[in-house]
Amino acid sequence: PYRTSVLHHRPIATGEGDHLLVIDLADVHFLKLSVRSETGYEYNREVARHRVVEGTKALLKLAKGFGIARILFVLGNDMLHVDNARSTTTNGTFQDSDGTIYQGFKDAASALEEAITEASKVADVDLIHCMSNHDKIMGWALSQTVAARLGGNPHVRATQYNLSEAHRKYYRYEGNLIGLTHGDGAKEEKLYGLMVKDAREHISECK
């Protein structure tokens, strides 16, 4: 069967099943540090990795019974906690960090590669990057790196549009048009109007 895929790109063949599974591991924040003795909660790179890898496996297991035709795997969305070696966000806000940006980048890339590979065993995967506020530069670079590493996997697809620095992205699946944004660039009540403007050519064809 053929279904329409990512905005501005041709439909491509999909696997068996009828449903699109969206895996969006938003706000994982690799390098975020939380100490139990201070906050009552523990968070570090190991916890972040567990959420990415084991969380993806759990979602795949839960969704398998519905019949998955294709998977949309959302990258970005503050996958990293900081954006530079000074442990600050893109706008310069200091963050307590569990390690350096280099360690966080490598750990996040490894975890995402493992998670996406697991997803690709269930159905073909489209990668799409969502720009975010903690790691606007390094998060984008991380998505490029992960997509490049998985370039030899025939079940993983990443287009220039999907991996671009566009703040809002759109993904079309059959009669559905899905908008993606981190939520820091426009108020929620304005998103539909922006979708009509950004993806006008698809609105009339989607229910």
N, C-alpha and C positions, 0 to 999 in steps of 0.2 A: 504493500500500500504506500501511497504518497501523502505527505502532509506538509502544509506550509511550515517553514522553519523560521529562522531569524529574520527580522526586518531587513529589507533590502537584499535578501538573498533567495536563491531558487529553492523550491521544495526539494527535499531529499528523502530517500527511502528510510523507513524506520523498522524496528523489530516488531515482534508480536505484541498483542495487547492493544488497548484503546486509550490509555491514560498517560498524561504527562506528569511526571514526578518532579516537583521543584525542590531542590535541596539548597537551602540558603542558610549557611552557618554564620549568621550575622553577629558581629560584636564578640568575636572570639578573643581578641586582644592578646595575641602572643606577646610576652614580656610583661604583662600586667603583674604586679606583685601585691598580694594581700597576705598578711601574717595573722594566723589564728589568735595569737596572744594579744594582738592589738585590736582586731576587728571582729573576731569570732568566726572568720572564714579564711580558708586557705586557697590561694590561687597563684599559679606559677606556670612555667612553660610545660611542665609535665601534665598538669591539669588541662591546659589548652590543647595539647596534643591528643589527650584522651577524648576530649569533646569532639574534635574533628574526626578522628579515626573511628572510635567506637560509636559516636553519635551518628555518623553516616551509615555504619553497618546496621545500627538499630532502625534507622529510618527505612533502609532498603528492605529489611526483614518485615517491618510493619506494612509496607506498601506493596510487597510482592504479590499478595493475594488479589489485589485489584486489577492486575494485568497492566504492566508498564510498557508503553510503546516507546517512550523516549524520556530522557532525564535532562533537565536544565539545572546545571550546577553553577551557583552564583559565587563568584570570587569577590574579593575586596570587602567592603562593609566593615572596615576597621579590623581586618585580620591581624594587623600589627598594632601594638599599643602606642608606639612612638614612630617618628619619621626621620630620626637622625641620631648621630653618635652622642649628642648632648642629652638624650632621653627626654626630648620635648615633642609635643604634637606639631603638626604642620604650622600652626599659628604661634608656636613658642611656649605653650603651657607645659611646665615640667611635670613628669610622671615618675613615681617610684617604679623601678624596673627590675625584673628578674633576669639579669644578664645584659649583654650588649645588643645593639641592633643587628650585628652580624650573626650572633647566636640565634636571635629570634627569627631572622630571615631564613636561615638554614633549617631551623626546626619547623617553621611554618611551611616551607616549600616541601620538605620531606613528608609531613603529615598530609598535606593536600594531595600530593602525588599518590600516596597510598590510598587515600579516601576515594579519589576520582578513579583510580584503577579498579577498586572494588565496585564502584558504581558501573563502570564500563562492562563488567561481567554480567550485569543484569540487562542492560539496554544501552543503545548508543547515547552518548553524552554530548550536549552542547555546553561549552564554557562561556560565561558572560561576566564581565568585570563591572562592579558597582563602586564608583568613586566615593571616598569617605573623608571624614575630617581629621581623624587622628593620624592617618598615614597616607595622605593624598599622593605623595610621590613614591615612597617605598612600597606602598600597597599595590600601586599600579605596576611597579617593576616586578614585584612578587608574582603577579598574575601573568606577566609576560614570561617570566622564568618557568613557572609551572606549565604553561601552555607549550613552551618550547621543549621541555623535558618529555612531555607526553605526545610530541609530534609524530612519533613512530607508532602510536596506538591507533589502529584504524577505526576504533569505536569512539574516539574522542575528537570533537570538532571545535575549532576556535577561529573565528574570522576577525578581520581587522576592525569591523564595526563592533563586534562583541567585546574586544579587548581595548577599545579606544578610551580616551579620556573624557568622552561625553558624559556629562553629569547624569542625564536621564537616558535610559535605554528601554527599548521595546522588543518584545519577543512574541511572535505570532504562532499559535498552534491551532490548526483547524479554524473554527469560528471564534477563537478567543484571542484577544490582544492584551498582553500582559505588560504593564509598565513597571520598571524597577528604578528605585532611587534610594539613597541612604536616608533621606528624610531631613537633611540639614540645609537643603537648597531651595525648598519651596514649601509653603504651608499645604497641609493635606487637602483643604478645600479647593485649592487651585490646580491640583494634579490632573483632574479630568480635562479641564480646559487646556492645559498644556499638552496633554495627550492628543487632543483634537488638532492642535496646531502642529505638533511635532510629527505626528503619524497620520496626517489627514488622508493619505491615499489608502490606508487600511481600515479606517473607521467604518466606512459604508459596507465593507465586506465582512465585518465581524459583529457578532451578536452581542 
